[in-house]
Amino acid sequence: MAWSRAKTGFGCSPGLVETTRQRLVDRLGEYQALSIDSPRVREVETFAGLSEEMSAALADYERHLASERDLSTHTVRAYVGDAASLLEHAQALGVEQLASFDLRLLRSWLAKQQTLGKARATMARRATAARMFTAWAHRTGRTSVDVGVSLVSPKVSKSLPATLSPDQARALLEAASTRADDGSPIGARDVAILELLYATGIRVSELTGLDVDDLDQERRVLRVLGKGRKERTVPYGLPAQRALAQWIEVARPQLVVAGAGPALFLGARGRRIDPRAVRTLVHARLADVPGAADFGPHGLRHTAATHLLEGGADLRTVQELLGHSSLQTTQIYTHITNDRLRSAFKQAHPRA
């Protein structure tokens, strides 16, 4: 299949460039709920009304992230949510103008996060969000100095992500195939989703954003639009190809409805599948595998990367397949493979 369509303009809904103060205030609760510390909605904090200057600055910052930096909808909401929290904290301390911001104010905001029980990783991410906002405020002439330059992020202990062993991954896919034997289109879809997640290591947001013509079934490669709207090509194997063919040719036509568009994967109602449905699927099928860790789609991404390295793939190749901007992000998987090697050595070597 030839690729004839370019993806452009994803994530830039009209709401993201809305600059009126009232619309912004109405959305503050939503932004805070989608704060950068979590990919899920965990809490909704109530915001007091911001001053006119701060509301206008927040609206301009939102437009900058969405239009100038071309960030995704979720990322924009996350950064704006953290900036709004910072501005609300400043107003509570009697600071009504951005020009009055100082390092002590930023530190007190982070200290408040600690008193609320936020994890160190959360505080580190919010420190990054604060530095981004103050840097933007300085560049746009709203402050005379960038007070966030000296803000230090809390050190975060790096924990290795949970993964499946090759046998557990095989059991996961076999369990999904067994459940699909009833001939239902949902079963065929679930097998195709799990096979593709494990074969490619793509993110759940990338999976749910796929369209049918993002597949080149002859070459068995997938076109993926990743973070920062960076496009990459990812190969997949024969098991995934067979599952995709069954889904596209037989099962998908049974679910599709008018208005579904070219979405590759559909929900039960025939429209583009939601990431939450994929997370529910992964959790449910992992429950069928004895001894398997309970994680979401990102765990399959970790598993795919780990198995690639254990199979002999070099780090740069894995980095490109996963769409990591930094090799340092990919290097965490070398620690997982080294741990498994040490474990195997201790079990097998007589002098271990």
N, C-alpha and C positions, 0 to 999 in steps of 0.2 A: 504494500500500500504506500503510495506516495504522500508525503506531507505537503499540504497546500495552504495551511492556515497558520498565521502568526498570532500568538497570544499577546494582547496588549491591554493595558488599562484595568487589570484585575485589581480589586480592593479599593478603588477610588470612587466610592459612592458619593452622591451629592451631599449627604450628611457630613462627610468628612471635611468638606470645604465650607460648610456653613459658618459664618462668622458673627452672626448676631449674638448679642450677649444672652438673651433669654434662651435661645436654643442651646447654647453652650451650658448654661446652668442646669437646664433640664437633663443634660446628658452626663453630668458630673458623677452621679451615682453609678451609672453604667460603666464609666471609665474606671472608677475605683474598683468596681467588682472585677474587672478584667485586668487588674494591675499586673505589672511585669513579674511579680513574684510567683505567679502560678498560671499554668495554661488552662485552668478551669475556674469557673466562678465559685469562689469559696465564701465570700462575704460581701456585703454591701454596707458601706459606711455612709452616714448622712453628712452632707457638706452644708456648712452655713454659706450664705451668699457672699461671694467674693466682691471686692471693690471693683469699681469700673475699670481702673487701670489694670488690675490683675486679670480680670475677665478678658479684657481686650488682648493682653499679652498671651493668655492661654489659647485664645482663638487663633492668634497669629502663629503661635508655636504649632498648633494642630495643623494649620494649613502648610506650614513649612515641612513638617514630617510627611504629610500625605502627598503634597504636590511637588515640592522641591526635592525631597529625598526619596519619594516614591516608595515609601514603606507600606507593608501590608496593613489591612484594616485592623487586625488584632494587635500588631506591633504599635500602631499609632495610638490605639486605645490604651495600651499598656503604659506607654511613655507619658501620655497626657494624664492618665490616672495618677501616676506618681508625682508629676508636676503639680497637679491640682491638690494633692495631699500636702505637698510642701508649702504651697501658697496658703492653704487653709491654716496650717501650723503657724506660718508667719503672721497671719492676721490675728490669730489667737494670742500672739505675743505682742500685738500692737504695731507690727510692721506693716504699713500700708503701701509702700512703694518698693519696687525692685531695686532701686538705687540704694536702699538702706540695707540690703542683704549683706551678711558677712559670714565668715567661716563658722563662728560660734552658733549662728542660727541653723546652719546646715547640720552641724554636729548635734545640736539639741533635737533636731527632727529625727536623726538616726537613733539617738538615745531613746526617744519616745517609741520607736519601733521595737527596741529591745525590751522596754517595759511592757509592751503589748504581747511579748512572747514570740516575736518573729525569729525565725531561724537565721543563722549567720549568712547562709547563702542568700536568703531574702534581703537582708540588710545590705549585702554586697551589691546585689542587683539594683537596689534602690539608690545606693550611693552612685552607681554608674548613671542612673537616670537623672539624679540631681546634677551631676557634672555636665551631662549633655544639655540640660536646660540652662544652667548658668553660662555655659560657653556660648549658647545661642543668644542669650540675653546680652552678653558682652559684644558679640559680633554685630548685633542689630542696634547697638548704641543705647540700650536700656540701662546698662550699668557701666561705670567707668573702669572697673576691673572685673576679671573673672574670678569670683570668690571660690568657685568650686575646684580650681586647679590644685589646691592644697588639701582637698578632702580625700582622706585615705579610706579605702574599702576594707572592711573586716576580712581577715584571712579565713578562707573556707577550706575545711578538710575535704579532700577528694576521696569519695567512696567509689568503688568499682561497681558498675551497673550489673544487675542480675541478668543472666543469659540462660538459654537452654543448651543442653548437650546435643550433639547430633542425633542421638537416639530419641531424645525428648522431642526435638523438632520433627523428626519423622513420625513419631507417635501423634503429635498435634495434627499434622496434615492428614494422617490416616484416619484419625477420629472425625475430622471434618468431612472426609470423603464418605465415611460410613454413614454419617447423618444425612448426606446428600443423596443416598441411594433411594430415598422415597420419591425422587423425581421432581421435587419442588424447585421452582426457579430460585428461591431464597437459598436453598442448599447449594446449588451450583454457584451462585454468587459468592457465598461464604468461602467455598473452596478456592475460587479464583482470587479473592481478596487475600486470603492467608498465603497462598502460593506466591503471589506477587510481592507481598510484604517481605516474606522470607527470602525470595530470590533476588530482590533488588535493594532491600534496606532503605526504601524511600520513607519519608515522613508521612504521617496520617493525613496531614493537610495537603501534601503533594498527591497522595492517592485519591482523595476525594475530589481534587481539582482536575483529575484526568478526564480527557474527552476520548471518544472512540478513535479519532484520527491521530491521537498521540501515540498509537501503537503502530509499529511497522512489523507486521506479523511474518513477513517473508524473511527479514533479517533478525527477527526476535530482539528488537531494541525498543526502548520506551523513551519518549521525550518528556522530560520533567521540568516544571517551572518551580525552582526552589526559592530559598530565602533571598531577599534582595532582587527578586525577579530574574535570577540567574538561571539560564536554561542549560541543561546538561542531557546527555544521552546515556541511558543505563541499559545494559543487556539483561536478558533473563533466559532461563533454560527451558528444556522441553516439557518438564512437568507443569510449569507455569503456562507455557504455550497451550498445552492440551486443556488445562482448566479454563483459560481465557477463551479458547475457541468454543468450548461447550457453553460458556456463559453468553458470549456475543451472538452465536449463531442459533442457539436453542432457547436458553432461559431468558435473556434480556428482552426479546420481543414479547414475552408473556407478561412482563411487568411494565414496560414503557407506556407512558401516557402522553397526551398532548401537552406540550410545554416543558417536557423533560430535556429537550435540546440534545446536544451531542454527548451528554454525561456518560462516562464509561460505566460507572457503578451506580445503581439505583437503589433507593430505599423501598420499603414494602408498599408505599403508595405510588411508586413509579417515577419519582423525581430524583434528582441528584442526592446521593446518600450523604448523611450528616456524619461528621467525625465521631460524634458520641455513639452512633450506631456501630461504628467500626470498633471503638473501644469496648463496647458491650460484647461484641462478637469475640474479640480476642480473649477477654476475661472468661467468657463462658466456655470456650474451647480449651483453654488452659486448664480449666477445672476437670477436664476429662483425662488429663495426663498425670498419672501418679508421680508425686515428687517434684513436679514442675513449680517454679516460682510463679506467683501471681503478679503479672504486670500487664501494661497496655501495649498498644502497637509499637511504641518506641523500644520496648524490650525486644521485639523481633528485629528491629533495626540494629540494636546492639548485638543480637545473636548472629545476624547475617555478617556483620563486620568481623566478629570474632572468628567465625567459621572460615571466612575468606583468608584471614591471616594464618589460621591454623593449617589451611590447605596450601599455603605457600605464596599467597598474593603479597606483593610488596606494599609498603605503607602508602606510597604516593598513589598507587592505583586505587586503594581503598578510599583514600581521601577524595579522589575525583569521583568515584562511584557514589559516595555519600553526599557529595556537595559541600564538604567542609571548606571554609575559607582559610582555615589555619591548620597546618599539619599537627600542631600541638593538640588540637581537639581529637584528632584521629589516634594519637599516640596512647590514649588511655586503653585502647584495645590490646596493645602489646603487653600491658601489665596483666590483663586477664589471661592471655595465652601463656605468659611466663608463670603465672600462678598455677595453671593446669599442668605445665611441664614439671614444676617442682613437686606437685602432688603426685604425679605419675612416677617421678623419680623415687620419692620416698616409699611408695608402695612396691616398686619393682626392684630397686637396686639393693643388693645384700649389704652394702656398706653405707646405706643412706642413714 
